[in-house]
């Protein structure tokens, strides 16, 4: 299970790196331009994703510290994870929690600084998961505000689907 989780993480990291490489074709001015619809700038989309991942890691670390024997991933957890994946693919805007939106998203910023920060978070997740004891690899530790507890593979799948949603938002911002 641990190898599967790390393989999912590596695949996600490759998508993040490809996205950041694509953004290098744009100036920081372009990446900080507020879209005509008033949404987030491409760099704010990145900051949102980073904040979600940072908070997720802090939560997982705290949870394991206070509850060293969390519940095992079951059908209920898997079902809720699938529902979350479907929810994130809907073409509607959703209000993000205050800790990961609005004033919490720096503006302006630079691609270099933002990419460096994201790489640190990605490496922190990799270190955390690599050092996770094997007996915790099938546990439902992370708690999503809407989907509830999920396992590590489902968490990485959430990060990836969430990323894809905001990657497209950033691309629309650059086109518009």
TINUBA-78473 format. One line per field, with one value per atom (N, C-alpha, C): residue number from 1; residue in one letter; x, y, z. Coordinates in Angstrom, 1 decimal. Each point is the difference from the previous one (the first is absolute). Layout:
num = (NUM  ...)
residuo = (a  ...)
u = (X  ...)
v = (Y  ...)
w = (Z  ...)
% end
This chain:
num = (1  1  1  2  2  2  3  3  3  4  4  4  5  5  5  6  6  6  7  7  7  8  8  8  9  9  9  10  10  10  11  11  11  12  12  12  13  13  13  14  14  14  15  15  15  16  16  16  17  17  17  18  18  18  19  19  19  20  20  20  21  21  21  22  22  22  23  23  23  24  24  24  25  25  25  26  26  26  27  27  27  28  28  28  29  29  29  30  30  30  31  31  31  32  32  32  33  33  33  34  34  34  35  35  35  36  36  36  37  37  37  38  38  38  39  39  39  40  40  40  41  41  41  42  42  42  43  43  43  44  44  44  45  45  45  46  46  46  47  47  47  48  48  48  49  49  49  50  50  50  51  51  51  52  52  52  53  53  53  54  54  54  55  55  55  56  56  56  57  57  57  58  58  58  59  59  59  60  60  60  61  61  61  62  62  62  63  63  63  64  64  64  65  65  65  66  66  66  67  67  67  68  68  68  69  69  69  70  70  70  71  71  71  72  72  72  73  73  73  74  74  74  75  75  75  76  76  76  77  77  77  78  78  78  79  79  79  80  80  80  81  81  81  82  82  82  83  83  83  84  84  84  85  85  85  86  86  86  87  87  87  88  88  88  89  89  89  90  90  90  91  91  91  92  92  92  93  93  93  94  94  94  95  95  95  96  96  96  97  97  97  98  98  98  99  99  99  100  100  100  101  101  101  102  102  102  103  103  103  104  104  104  105  105  105  106  106  106  107  107  107  108  108  108  109  109  109  110  110  110  111  111  111  112  112  112  113  113  113  114  114  114  115  115  115  116  116  116  117  117  117  118  118  118  119  119  119  120  120  120  121  121  121  122  122  122  123  123  123  124  124  124  125  125  125  126  126  126  127  127  127  128  128  128  129  129  129  130  130  130  131  131  131  132  132  132  133  133  133  134  134  134  135  135  135  136  136  136  137  137  137  138  138  138  139  139  139  140  140  140  141  141  141  142  142  142  143  143  143  144  144  144  145  145  145  146  146  146  147  147  147  148  148  148  149  149  149  150  150  150  151  151  151  152  152  152  153  153  153  154  154  154  155  155  155  156  156  156  157  157  157  158  158  158  159  159  159  160  160  160  161  161  161  162  162  162  163  163  163  164  164  164  165  165  165  166  166  166  167  167  167  168  168  168  169  169  169  170  170  170  171  171  171  172  172  172  173  173  173  174  174  174  175  175  175  176  176  176)
residuo = (x  x  x  x  x  x  x  x  x  x  x  x  x  x  x  x  x  x  x  x  x  x  x  x  x  x  x  x  x  x  x  x  x  x  x  x  x  x  x  x  x  x  x  x  x  x  x  x  x  x  x  x  x  x  x  x  x  x  x  x  x  x  x  x  x  x  x  x  x  x  x  x  x  x  x  x  x  x  x  x  x  x  x  x  x  x  x  x  x  x  x  x  x  x  x  x  x  x  x  x  x  x  x  x  x  x  x  x  x  x  x  x  x  x  x  x  x  x  x  x  x  x  x  x  x  x  x  x  x  x  x  x  x  x  x  x  x  x  x  x  x  x  x  x  x  x  x  x  x  x  x  x  x  x  x  x  x  x  x  x  x  x  x  x  x  x  x  x  x  x  x  x  x  x  x  x  x  x  x  x  x  x  x  x  x  x  x  x  x  x  x  x  x  x  x  x  x  x  x  x  x  x  x  x  x  x  x  x  x  x  x  x  x  x  x  x  x  x  x  x  x  x  x  x  x  x  x  x  x  x  x  x  x  x  x  x  x  x  x  x  x  x  x  x  x  x  x  x  x  x  x  x  x  x  x  x  x  x  x  x  x  x  x  x  x  x  x  x  x  x  x  x  x  x  x  x  x  x  x  x  x  x  x  x  x  x  x  x  x  x  x  x  x  x  x  x  x  x  x  x  x  x  x  x  x  x  x  x  x  x  x  x  x  x  x  x  x  x  x  x  x  x  x  x  x  x  x  x  x  x  x  x  x  x  x  x  x  x  x  x  x  x  x  x  x  x  x  x  x  x  x  x  x  x  x  x  x  x  x  x  x  x  x  x  x  x  x  x  x  x  x  x  x  x  x  x  x  x  x  x  x  x  x  x  x  x  x  x  x  x  x  x  x  x  x  x  x  x  x  x  x  x  x  x  x  x  x  x  x  x  x  x  x  x  x  x  x  x  x  x  x  x  x  x  x  x  x  x  x  x  x  x  x  x  x  x  x  x  x  x  x  x  x  x  x  x  x  x  x  x  x  x  x  x  x  x  x  x  x  x  x  x  x  x  x  x  x  x  x  x  x  x  x  x  x  x  x  x  x  x  x  x  x  x  x  x  x  x  x  x  x  x  x  x  x  x  x  x  x  x  x  x  x  x  x  x  x  x  x  x  x  x  x  x  x  x  x  x  x  x  x  x  x  x  x  x  x  x)
u = (0.8  -0.8  0.9  1.1  0.9  0.6  0.4  0.5  -1.0  -1.2  -1.1  -0.2  0.0  -0.2  1.2  1.2  1.2  0.0  -0.5  -0.1  -1.0  -1.2  -1.0  0.6  0.8  0.6  1.0  0.8  0.9  -0.7  -1.1  -0.7  -0.6  -0.5  -0.5  1.1  1.1  1.2  0.4  -0.1  0.4  -1.0  -1.3  -1.0  0.2  0.4  0.2  1.3  1.0  1.2  -0.3  -0.8  -0.3  -0.8  -0.9  -0.8  0.9  0.9  1.0  0.9  0.4  0.8  -0.8  -1.3  -0.8  -0.2  -0.1  -0.1  1.2  1.2  1.2  0.0  -0.9  -0.2  -0.6  -0.5  -0.8  0.9  -0.3  0.7  -0.8  0.7  -0.6  -1.2  0.1  -1.2  -1.2  0.2  -1.1  -0.5  0.9  -0.4  -0.7  0.1  -0.6  -1.2  -0.4  -1.1  -1.3  -0.9  -1.3  -0.8  -0.6  -0.9  -1.2  -0.5  -1.1  -1.2  -0.2  -1.1  0.2  1.2  0.2  0.5  0.3  0.5  1.5  0.5  1.4  1.0  1.1  1.1  0.6  0.7  0.7  0.9  0.7  0.9  -0.9  -1.1  -0.9  -0.6  -0.3  -0.4  1.1  1.2  1.1  0.1  -0.1  0.1  -1.2  -1.1  -1.2  0.4  0.5  0.4  1.1  0.9  1.1  -0.6  -0.8  -0.6  -0.8  -0.8  -0.7  0.9  1.1  0.9  0.8  0.4  0.7  -1.0  -1.2  -0.9  -0.3  -0.1  -0.3  1.1  1.3  1.1  0.0  -0.2  0.0  -1.1  -1.2  -1.1  0.4  0.6  0.3  1.1  1.0  1.0  -0.6  -0.9  -0.6  -0.9  -0.8  -0.9  0.7  1.1  0.8  0.7  0.3  0.6  -1.0  -1.2  -1.1  -0.8  0.0  -0.7  0.9  0.9  1.0  -0.7  -1.3  -0.6  -1.3  0.0  -1.2  -0.7  -1.3  -0.8  0.6  -0.3  0.4  -0.9  0.5  -0.8  -1.0  -1.3  -1.0  -0.8  -1.1  -0.8  -0.6  -0.4  -0.6  1.0  1.2  1.1  0.2  0.1  0.2  -1.2  -1.2  -1.2  0.0  0.3  0.1  1.1  1.1  1.1  -0.4  -0.7  -0.5  -1.0  -0.9  -0.9  0.7  1.1  0.8  0.6  0.5  0.6  -1.0  -1.2  -1.1  -0.3  -0.1  -0.4  1.0  1.3  1.1  0.0  -0.6  -0.1  -1.2  -0.9  -1.1  0.4  -0.7  0.5  -0.5  -0.2  -0.6  1.1  -0.1  1.0  -0.5  1.0  -0.3  0.7  -0.6  0.7  1.0  1.3  1.1  0.0  0.4  0.1  1.0  -0.3  0.8  1.5  0.4  1.5  0.7  -0.7  0.6  -0.6  -0.5  -0.5  0.1  -0.5  0.0  1.3  0.0  1.1  1.2  -0.3  1.0  0.9  -0.4  0.7  0.8  1.3  0.9  -0.3  0.1  -0.1  0.6  1.0  0.6  1.1  0.4  1.1  0.8  1.0  0.8  -0.1  0.1  0.0  1.1  1.2  1.2  -0.2  -0.5  -0.2  -1.2  -1.0  -1.2  0.4  0.7  0.4  1.0  0.9  0.9  -0.8  -1.0  -0.8  -0.7  -0.6  -0.8  1.0  1.2  0.9  0.4  0.1  0.3  -1.2  -1.2  -1.2  -0.1  0.3  0.0  1.0  1.2  1.1  -0.4  -0.6  -0.5  -1.0  -0.9  -1.0  0.7  1.0  0.7  0.8  0.7  0.7  -1.0  -1.1  -1.0  -0.5  -0.4  -0.5  1.1  1.2  1.1  0.3  -0.2  0.3  -1.2  -1.1  -1.2  0.1  -0.2  0.1  -0.9  0.4  -0.8  -1.4  -0.1  -1.3  -1.0  0.5  -0.9  -0.4  0.5  -0.2  -1.4  -0.8  -1.4  -1.0  0.5  -0.9  -0.6  -1.2  -0.7  0.4  1.0  0.5  -0.5  0.2  -0.4  -1.5  -0.4  -1.5  -0.3  -0.6  -0.4  -1.3  -0.1  -1.2  -1.4  0.0  -1.3  -0.1  1.2  -0.1  0.4  0.4  0.3  1.4  0.2  1.3  0.3  1.3  0.4  1.4  0.3  1.3  1.0  1.3  1.1  -0.2  -0.3  -0.1  -1.2  -1.1  -1.1  0.3  0.9  0.4  0.8  0.9  0.8  -0.9  -1.0  -0.9  -0.8  -0.4  -0.7  1.0  1.2  1.0  0.0  0.1  0.1  -1.2  -1.2  -1.2  -0.2  0.3  -0.1  1.0  1.2  1.0  -0.5  -0.6  -0.5  -1.0  -0.9  -1.0  0.6  1.0  0.6  1.0  0.6  0.9  -0.9  -1.1  -0.9  -0.5  -0.2  -0.4  1.1  1.3  1.1  0.2  -0.2  0.2  -1.1  -1.2  -1.1  0.4  0.6  0.4  1.1  0.8  1.1  -0.6  -1.0  -0.6  -0.9  -0.6  -1.0  0.7)
v = (-1.2  1.2  1.3  -0.1  1.2  0.3  -1.1  0.2  0.7  -0.5  0.5  1.5  0.4  1.4  0.8  -0.5  0.8  0.1  -1.1  0.1  1.0  0.1  1.0  1.4  0.1  1.3  0.4  -0.9  0.3  0.4  -0.6  0.3  1.4  0.3  1.4  1.0  -0.3  1.0  0.3  -1.0  0.2  1.0  -0.1  0.9  1.4  0.1  1.3  0.7  -0.8  0.5  0.4  -0.8  0.4  1.3  0.2  1.2  1.2  -0.2  1.2  0.3  -1.1  0.2  0.8  -0.3  0.7  1.4  0.3  1.4  0.9  -0.7  0.8  0.8  -0.3  0.7  1.4  0.2  1.2  0.9  1.3  1.0  -0.1  0.5  0.1  1.0  1.0  0.9  -0.8  -0.8  -0.9  -0.9  -0.6  -0.9  0.6  1.3  0.8  0.8  -0.1  0.8  -0.7  0.8  -0.5  -0.2  -1.2  -0.3  1.0  0.1  0.9  -0.3  -1.3  -0.4  0.2  0.6  0.3  -1.1  -1.2  -1.1  0.1  -1.1  0.0  0.1  0.6  0.0  -1.4  -0.3  -1.3  -0.3  1.0  -0.2  -0.2  0.7  -0.2  -1.5  -0.5  -1.4  -0.9  0.3  -0.8  0.1  1.2  0.2  -0.7  0.0  -0.8  -1.4  -0.6  -1.4  -0.3  0.9  -0.2  0.1  0.9  0.2  -1.3  -0.5  -1.2  -1.2  -0.1  -1.1  0.2  1.3  0.3  -0.3  0.4  -0.2  -1.5  -0.7  -1.4  -0.8  0.4  -0.7  0.3  1.3  0.3  -0.8  -0.1  -0.7  -1.5  -0.6  -1.4  -0.3  0.9  -0.1  0.1  1.0  0.2  -1.2  -0.4  -1.2  -1.2  -0.3  -1.2  0.2  1.2  0.2  -0.2  0.4  -0.1  -1.3  -0.7  -1.2  -1.0  -0.7  -0.8  -1.3  -0.2  -1.2  0.4  0.7  0.4  -1.2  0.3  -1.1  -0.4  -1.2  -0.5  0.6  0.1  0.5  -1.1  0.4  -0.9  0.4  -0.7  0.3  1.4  0.4  1.3  1.1  -0.1  0.9  0.1  -1.2  0.0  0.6  -0.2  0.5  1.5  0.6  1.4  0.6  -0.7  0.5  0.1  -1.0  0.0  1.2  0.2  1.1  1.4  0.1  1.2  0.2  -1.1  0.1  0.5  -0.5  0.4  1.5  0.4  1.3  1.0  -0.3  0.9  0.1  -0.9  0.0  0.8  0.4  0.8  1.4  0.5  1.3  1.2  -0.1  1.1  0.5  1.3  0.6  -0.4  -0.3  -0.2  0.9  0.4  0.9  -0.8  0.5  -0.6  0.5  -0.9  0.5  1.2  0.9  1.2  -0.2  -1.1  -0.3  -0.2  -0.3  -0.4  0.9  1.1  0.9  1.5  0.9  1.4  0.6  0.6  0.6  -0.9  -1.3  -1.0  -0.3  0.5  -0.3  1.3  -0.1  1.2  0.5  1.3  0.7  1.4  0.3  -0.8  -1.0  -0.9  -0.9  -0.3  -0.8  -0.4  -1.5  -0.4  -1.4  -0.8  0.6  -0.6  -0.3  1.0  -0.2  -1.0  0.1  -0.8  -1.5  -0.2  -1.3  -0.6  0.8  -0.5  -0.5  0.8  -0.3  -1.3  -0.1  -1.2  -1.3  0.2  -1.2  -0.4  1.0  -0.4  -0.8  0.5  -0.7  -1.4  -0.1  -1.4  -0.9  0.6  -0.9  -0.3  0.9  -0.3  -1.2  0.0  -1.0  -1.4  0.1  -1.2  -0.6  0.9  -0.4  -0.6  0.6  -0.5  -1.3  -0.2  -1.3  -1.1  0.4  -1.0  -0.5  0.9  -0.4  -0.5  -0.1  -0.5  -1.4  -0.4  -1.5  -0.8  -1.2  -0.8  -0.3  -0.1  -0.4  1.2  1.2  1.1  0.2  -0.8  0.3  -0.3  -0.7  -0.3  0.7  1.1  0.7  1.2  0.4  1.2  1.1  0.7  1.0  1.4  0.4  1.3  0.2  1.2  0.2  1.2  -0.2  1.0  0.7  1.3  0.7  -0.5  -0.5  -0.4  -1.5  -0.7  -1.4  -0.9  0.6  -0.8  -0.6  -1.1  -0.6  -0.8  0.0  -0.7  -0.5  -1.1  -0.6  0.9  -0.5  0.8  0.0  -1.1  0.0  0.9  0.0  0.8  1.5  0.3  1.3  0.6  -0.8  0.4  0.2  -0.9  0.1  1.3  0.4  1.3  1.1  0.0  1.0  0.2  -1.2  0.1  0.5  -0.4  0.5  1.5  0.4  1.4  0.8  -0.5  0.6  0.2  -1.0  0.0  1.1  0.1  1.0  1.4  0.3  1.3  0.3  -1.1  0.2  0.6  -0.6  0.5  1.4  0.3  1.4  1.0  -0.4  0.8  0.2  -1.1  0.1  1.0  -0.1  0.9  1.4  0.3  1.3  0.5  -0.8  0.4  0.3  -0.7  0.2  1.2  0.3  1.1  1.3)
w = (0.0  0.0  0.0  0.7  0.1  -1.4  -0.7  -1.3  -1.0  0.1  -0.8  0.3  1.3  0.3  -0.5  0.1  -0.5  -1.5  -0.7  -1.4  -0.4  0.7  -0.3  0.2  1.1  0.3  -1.1  -0.5  -1.0  -1.3  -0.4  -1.2  0.2  1.2  0.2  -0.1  0.6  0.0  -1.5  -0.8  -1.4  -0.7  0.3  -0.5  0.5  1.3  0.6  -0.7  -0.2  -0.7  -1.4  -0.7  -1.4  0.0  0.9  0.1  0.2  1.0  0.3  -1.2  -0.7  -1.2  -1.1  -0.1  -1.0  0.4  1.3  0.4  -0.2  -0.2  -0.2  -1.3  -0.9  -1.2  0.2  1.2  0.2  1.0  -0.1  0.9  1.4  1.0  1.3  -0.1  -0.9  -0.1  -0.5  -1.1  -0.5  1.1  0.8  1.0  1.2  0.2  1.1  -0.5  -1.3  -0.5  0.4  0.6  0.4  -1.2  -0.1  -1.2  -0.1  -1.2  -0.2  0.8  0.3  0.9  1.4  0.4  1.4  0.8  -0.6  0.8  0.4  0.4  0.5  -1.2  0.2  -1.0  0.0  -1.1  -0.1  1.3  0.4  1.2  1.3  0.1  1.1  0.0  -1.2  -0.1  0.6  -0.4  0.6  1.5  0.5  1.4  0.7  -0.6  0.6  0.1  -1.0  0.0  1.0  0.1  1.0  1.4  0.3  1.3  0.4  -0.9  0.2  0.4  -0.7  0.2  1.3  0.3  1.3  1.2  -0.1  1.1  0.2  -1.2  0.1  0.6  -0.2  0.6  1.5  0.4  1.4  0.7  -0.6  0.6  0.2  -1.1  0.1  1.1  0.1  1.0  1.4  0.2  1.3  0.3  -0.9  0.2  0.4  -0.6  0.3  1.4  0.3  1.3  1.2  -0.2  1.0  -0.1  -1.1  -0.2  -0.8  0.7  -0.7  -0.6  0.2  -0.5  -0.7  -1.1  -0.7  -0.7  -0.4  -0.6  -1.3  -0.4  -1.3  -1.1  -1.2  -1.1  -0.4  -0.1  -0.3  -1.2  -0.3  -1.2  0.1  1.2  0.2  -0.3  0.4  -0.3  -1.6  -0.6  -1.4  -0.8  0.4  -0.6  0.1  1.2  0.1  -0.8  -0.1  -0.9  -1.4  -0.5  -1.4  -0.2  1.0  -0.1  -0.1  0.8  0.0  -1.4  -0.6  -1.3  -1.0  0.1  -0.9  0.2  1.3  0.4  -0.6  0.1  -0.5  -1.5  -0.7  -1.5  -0.5  0.9  -0.4  -0.5  -1.0  -0.6  0.8  1.3  0.8  0.9  0.4  0.9  1.4  0.9  1.4  0.9  1.1  0.9  0.8  -0.1  0.7  1.5  0.9  1.4  0.1  1.0  0.2  0.1  0.6  0.2  -1.3  -1.1  -1.3  -1.1  0.3  -1.0  0.4  -0.9  0.4  0.4  1.2  0.5  0.3  0.1  0.3  -1.2  -1.2  -1.2  -0.4  0.1  -0.3  -1.4  -0.1  -1.3  0.1  -0.8  -1.0  0.6  -0.9  0.4  -1.3  0.1  -1.2  -0.2  -1.2  -0.3  0.7  0.0  0.6  1.5  0.7  1.5  0.2  -0.8  0.2  -0.3  -1.1  -0.4  1.1  0.5  1.0  1.3  0.4  1.1  -0.2  -1.2  -0.3  0.0  -0.5  0.0  1.4  0.9  1.4  0.6  -0.3  0.5  -0.6  -1.3  -0.6  0.6  0.3  0.6  1.4  0.8  1.3  0.0  -0.9  -0.1  -0.4  -0.9  -0.3  1.2  0.7  1.2  1.0  0.2  1.0  -0.4  -1.2  -0.5  0.0  -0.4  0.0  1.4  1.0  1.4  0.8  -0.7  0.7  0.3  1.2  0.3  -0.8  -0.4  -0.9  0.6  1.3  0.6  -0.1  -0.4  -0.2  -1.5  -0.9  -1.4  -0.5  0.8  -0.4  0.9  0.6  1.0  -0.6  0.5  -0.5  1.0  -0.3  1.0  -0.4  -1.3  -0.5  0.0  0.5  0.0  -0.9  -1.1  -0.9  0.6  -0.1  0.6  -0.6  -1.2  -0.6  -0.1  -0.2  -0.3  1.2  1.1  1.1  -0.1  0.8  0.0  -1.3  -0.3  -1.2  0.2  -0.8  0.0  -0.8  0.1  -0.7  -1.5  -0.6  -1.5  -0.4  0.8  -0.3  0.2  1.0  0.3  -1.2  -0.6  -1.1  -1.2  -0.2  -1.1  0.2  1.2  0.3  -0.5  0.5  -0.4  -1.5  -0.7  -1.4  -0.7  0.4  -0.6  0.3  1.2  0.4  -0.8  -0.2  -0.8  -1.4  -0.6  -1.4  -0.1  1.0  -0.1  0.0  0.9  0.1  -1.1  -0.6  -1.1  -1.2  -0.2  -1.1  0.3  1.3  0.3  -0.3  0.3  -0.3  -1.5  -0.7  -1.5  -0.6  0.6  -0.5  0.3  1.2  0.4  -1.0  -0.4  -1.0  -1.4  -0.3  -1.4  0.0  1.2  0.0  0.4)
% end
